[in-house]
Amino acid sequence: MAKRYIGIDLGGTTVKLGIVDENGGLLYKAEKPTRGEEGPEASLARIADHARELAEAIGTPWSNVAGVGMGLPGFLDLEKGEIIRLTNIPWERVPVRSMLEAELGLPVAIDNDANAAALGEAWSGAGAGFNDLICITLGTGVGGGIIVGGRLVHGLSGMAGEIGHIPVEADGVRCGCGQRGCLETISSATGMTRLAREGLAQGRHSVLDEAEKRGELTTREIFAAAKDQDGLALDVVDRATDALGRVMAMLSVVNNPAAFIVGGGVSRAGDELFTPLRRSYAKHTLVEVANGVQILPARLGNDAGLIGAAGLVWNRGS
Ligand SMILES: [Zn+2]
């Protein structure tokens, strides 16, 4: 019987679990409350129960499950398999890998959620078939994951791929990380709405003014206004895609990936994002490096994280 893998995507409020086949095809999934406040022991024991229920639900004997992977939102010690600290759950210094291995009796692999999502897209999403690719998630922040030769790149502290913190503006605004002018301050949803607000505060006329007064100024409104040739919205989209295209140009001369996969809430804008982004990338990238590189929308949506988490078990990059 073919092997199965279980992926767990741990979030601040909910935990998503999925069981996948050897091609990264999602067979069954479930969503449960995280209840991080119960503490890691109780919460992880419950998650382990949910993992077993998942296999039972599709009639997979536990002996056919080859391993379990978990994507976590925060800072990890990958060598020790430990949580250092998480973004939305108050757990620190938790040896999550050995705890889950003891609960499940299977090999367990962990990684941060951005890397897990990147691996998911690479395995059975928009990146399938590419050996070298970079995934970029444009949401409230800018996340990323780098895959070289089919394997996730981690680097010294597991921070490889944190492309949201590449500095793009010398005197830019302060980023959540403490540095100034990070890509994330410009090209994330938060960055784009901030730029739009700045423009409105400077007295620029824009249809976005009404959205702001209704308390509904989002990237969706910005892209819709840009489509209608609103000057401020066009400027915001131009700045966000120019900064991201430049960063992709830099990454291209470092890694020369075959594809960039762009996901996250902001990517739902579709062509309104991808057309100016491809233009910016072509403008900033050495032509020999840019040749043949594809810039594609992510395909797996919210399932990327749990599918990729399942893939962590066999994808042990450096
Ligand atoms: Zn930063």
Residues whose N, C-alpha, C, O or C-beta is under 5 A from the ligand:
A	BS01	ZN	G164 H165 C175 G176 C177 Q179 C182
